[in-house]
Amino acid sequence: MTEAMLSHVMDALDVETFLVCASENEGKDRAIRLMRSLGFQDVDIVFIQYAGPGARVRVRAYIYRPGDNYAWVTSDHMEK
């Protein structure tokens, strides 16, 4: 994912998927590792539900936290 595309994200990027795992903790670990492998470092688990062969998980990668300097506020981003 390019910096130019991420500069248009208001605050965060959520990914929801089903991960094959043996426990809820393993599902959390896999979800965080997945997002970090995509280049995101500021990651939280928003939702997880373990059932059967794995876990339904929603993981959030923060592009901007409250008070950050938002790229989308600058005039050159608003015009595009």
DAZI-V709797 format. One record per helix or strand. SS is the DSSP state (helix for helix, strand for strand). FROM is the first residue (numbers start at 1). LEN is the number of residues. If there is no record, write none. Layout:
# DAZI-V709797
[[SS/FROM/LEN] [SS/FROM/LEN]]
This chain:
# DAZI-V709797
[[helix/3/4] [strand/12/9] [helix/24/14] [strand/43/9] [strand/54/9] [helix/71/3] [helix/75/4]]
